[in-house]
Amino acid sequence: MEKMINVAYPYSGADMKATDIYERFGDFQEEWLALTSDEKELLAHSPDLSIVVQTTKEKGIEKPLYVRIPRWDTNFVPSCLP
């Protein structure tokens, strides 16, 4: 199964800063990214996740990391309504 990062706190390892992905891939706001499992190489990007998934499958990547980069000027706060 593919690994996905929580966009609210996008990092997966103790050696990475929470803002590292945003700093490296800030040009791809409102897009989905596919990264190598070590998070060092960008494999594909698109606003449409299905295109990113298809591209990584065509490249033969077995376990990519999918991340969505939100706009910088928005916040996401989940809520539960009774």
Backbone as JSON, one array per atom type, in Angstrom:
{
  "sequence": "MEKMINVAYPYSGADMKATDIYERFGDFQEEWLALTSDEKELLAHSPDLSIVVQTTKEKGIEKPLYVRIPRWDTNFVPSCLP",
  "N": [[0.84, -1.19, 0.0], [0.43, 2.26, -0.74], [2.15, 5.02, 0.74], [0.89, 7.76, 2.55], [1.0, 11.19, 3.41], [-0.05, 13.15, 6.12], [-1.47, 16.16, 5.4], [-1.7, 18.24, 7.16], [0.39, 18.08, 8.91], [3.05, 17.61, 7.58], [5.36, 15.43, 7.58], [7.53, 12.6, 7.76], [9.6, 11.36, 9.07], [11.88, 11.29, 11.88], [14.11, 12.74, 11.35], [13.44, 14.82, 9.72], [12.27, 18.14, 9.23], [9.11, 19.67, 9.99], [8.34, 21.56, 8.09], [9.84, 21.01, 5.88], [9.03, 19.68, 3.44], [7.27, 21.57, 2.41], [9.01, 23.71, 2.0], [10.71, 22.67, 0.03], [8.96, 22.0, -2.07], [7.22, 24.1, -2.61], [6.44, 25.4, -4.93], [4.45, 23.94, -6.03], [1.8, 24.38, -5.19], [-1.52, 23.49, -4.27], [-1.44, 21.05, -5.58], [-0.99, 17.53, -6.14], [1.71, 15.49, -5.17], [4.06, 12.99, -6.08], [6.46, 11.27, -4.42], [9.7, 9.72, -4.02], [10.21, 6.93, -1.79], [12.07, 7.69, 0.11], [11.7, 10.36, 0.18], [13.19, 12.15, -1.33], [13.19, 12.57, -4.09], [11.23, 13.99, -6.64], [8.65, 12.48, -8.32], [6.29, 12.78, -9.82], [3.73, 15.24, -10.52], [0.58, 16.88, -10.14], [-2.63, 18.53, -10.25], [-4.57, 16.63, -10.13], [-5.02, 13.71, -8.45], [-5.34, 11.1, -9.5], [-3.95, 11.15, -11.92], [-1.32, 11.47, -11.03], [-0.96, 9.07, -9.6], [-1.29, 7.21, -11.69], [0.9, 7.91, -13.33], [3.11, 7.27, -11.67], [2.75, 4.51, -11.46], [3.13, 3.77, -14.14], [5.83, 4.36, -14.33], [6.83, 2.35, -12.85], [7.18, 2.47, -10.12], [7.07, 1.16, -6.94], [6.34, 1.76, -4.2], [5.43, 4.65, -3.78], [5.35, 7.92, -2.25], [2.6, 9.87, -1.52], [1.65, 13.22, -1.52], [-0.23, 16.09, -0.74], [0.01, 19.45, -1.53], [-1.12, 22.19, 0.04], [-2.61, 25.49, -0.54], [-0.73, 28.36, 0.46], [-2.01, 30.38, 1.82], [-4.18, 29.42, 3.21], [-5.94, 27.67, 5.81], [-6.5, 24.55, 7.37], [-8.88, 23.22, 9.36], [-10.11, 20.62, 10.99], [-13.42, 19.64, 11.89], [-16.07, 18.48, 14.04], [-19.44, 17.99, 13.82], [-22.34, 17.93, 15.85]],
  "CA": [[0.0, 0.0, 0.0], [1.18, 3.5, -0.82], [2.24, 5.82, 1.96], [0.38, 9.12, 2.37], [1.35, 12.08, 4.51], [-1.08, 14.07, 6.59], [-1.08, 17.5, 4.93], [-1.68, 19.2, 8.26], [1.69, 17.97, 9.58], [3.64, 16.77, 6.55], [6.68, 14.84, 7.62], [7.39, 11.18, 8.1], [10.72, 10.84, 9.83], [12.38, 12.13, 12.96], [15.21, 13.57, 10.86], [12.93, 15.86, 8.83], [11.48, 19.2, 9.83], [7.72, 19.68, 9.53], [8.19, 22.44, 6.94], [10.79, 20.64, 4.84], [8.36, 19.41, 2.17], [6.76, 22.84, 1.91], [10.14, 24.5, 1.52], [11.24, 22.1, -1.21], [7.97, 21.86, -3.14], [6.26, 25.19, -2.51], [5.98, 25.81, -6.26], [3.39, 23.03, -6.46], [0.62, 24.59, -4.34], [-2.77, 22.9, -4.73], [-1.15, 19.9, -6.42], [-0.55, 16.27, -5.54], [3.06, 15.11, -5.53], [4.51, 11.64, -5.8], [7.88, 11.31, -4.06], [10.29, 8.43, -3.69], [9.94, 6.59, -0.39], [13.0, 8.43, 0.98], [11.25, 11.75, 0.08], [14.25, 12.98, -1.91], [13.02, 12.81, -5.51], [9.89, 14.21, -7.13], [8.37, 11.56, -9.42], [5.2, 13.32, -10.63], [2.88, 16.22, -9.84], [-0.61, 17.28, -10.87], [-3.76, 18.8, -9.35], [-5.4, 15.43, -10.14], [-4.31, 12.58, -7.84], [-5.35, 9.9, -10.36], [-2.87, 11.29, -12.9], [-0.07, 11.22, -10.32], [-0.9, 7.63, -9.33], [-1.06, 6.53, -12.97], [2.27, 8.2, -13.76], [4.06, 6.49, -10.87], [2.6, 3.1, -11.85], [3.78, 3.63, -15.44], [7.28, 4.4, -14.1], [7.2, 1.14, -12.13], [7.5, 2.77, -8.72], [6.23, 0.29, -6.13], [5.81, 2.38, -2.98], [5.66, 6.1, -3.74], [4.74, 8.71, -1.18], [1.73, 10.88, -2.1], [1.49, 14.38, -0.66], [-0.92, 17.23, -1.35], [0.53, 20.72, -1.04], [-2.21, 23.18, 0.02], [-2.23, 26.88, -0.73], [-0.07, 28.92, 1.64], [-2.86, 31.33, 2.52], [-5.36, 28.77, 3.77], [-5.76, 26.78, 6.95], [-7.47, 23.46, 7.44], [-9.19, 22.85, 10.74], [-11.22, 19.67, 10.96], [-14.41, 19.82, 12.97], [-17.14, 17.5, 14.13], [-20.72, 18.58, 14.17], [-23.2, 16.94, 16.53]],
  "C": [[0.88, 1.25, 0.0], [1.13, 4.26, 0.49], [1.71, 7.22, 1.66], [0.72, 9.93, 3.62], [0.15, 12.95, 4.86], [-0.65, 15.48, 6.2], [-1.04, 18.53, 6.04], [-0.33, 19.19, 8.98], [2.59, 17.09, 8.73], [5.1, 16.38, 6.75], [6.56, 13.42, 8.12], [8.52, 10.65, 8.96], [11.21, 11.82, 10.87], [13.47, 13.08, 12.48], [14.73, 14.7, 9.95], [12.14, 16.9, 9.62], [10.07, 19.17, 9.25], [7.55, 20.52, 8.27], [9.06, 22.04, 5.76], [10.12, 20.41, 3.49], [7.82, 20.7, 1.58], [7.88, 23.7, 1.35], [10.65, 23.98, 0.18], [10.24, 22.13, -2.37], [6.89, 22.93, -3.1], [5.74, 25.69, -3.85], [4.8, 24.99, -6.75], [2.14, 23.15, -5.58], [-0.63, 24.1, -5.05], [-2.54, 21.76, -5.73], [-0.8, 18.7, -5.56], [0.85, 15.98, -6.05], [3.24, 13.62, -5.27], [6.01, 11.74, -5.57], [8.39, 9.89, -3.89], [10.09, 8.18, -2.2], [10.9, 7.29, 0.57], [12.74, 9.95, 0.93], [12.28, 12.68, -0.55], [14.02, 13.34, -3.37], [11.54, 12.97, -5.86], [9.67, 13.34, -8.36], [7.31, 12.11, -10.37], [4.45, 14.36, -9.82], [1.73, 16.6, -10.74], [-1.68, 17.67, -9.85], [-4.67, 17.57, -9.2], [-4.61, 14.23, -9.61], [-4.27, 11.36, -8.75], [-4.27, 9.96, -11.43], [-1.52, 10.99, -12.26], [0.1, 9.72, -10.05], [-0.61, 6.86, -10.61], [0.38, 6.71, -13.45], [3.28, 7.36, -12.98], [3.96, 5.0, -11.19], [3.27, 2.83, -13.19], [5.3, 3.63, -15.32], [7.76, 3.17, -13.34], [7.6, 1.37, -10.68], [6.53, 1.99, -7.84], [5.6, 0.97, -4.93], [6.12, 3.87, -2.94], [4.96, 6.72, -2.53], [3.91, 9.79, -1.86], [1.49, 11.98, -1.07], [0.71, 15.45, -1.42], [-0.39, 18.49, -0.7], [-0.61, 21.75, -1.11], [-1.69, 24.58, -0.29], [-1.64, 27.41, 0.57], [-1.02, 29.8, 2.45], [-4.15, 30.73, 3.07], [-4.97, 27.89, 4.95], [-6.83, 25.71, 6.89], [-7.66, 23.09, 8.91], [-10.36, 21.88, 10.7], [-12.18, 19.93, 12.11], [-15.44, 18.72, 12.91], [-18.41, 18.22, 14.56], [-21.59, 17.53, 14.82], [-24.34, 16.47, 15.66]]
}
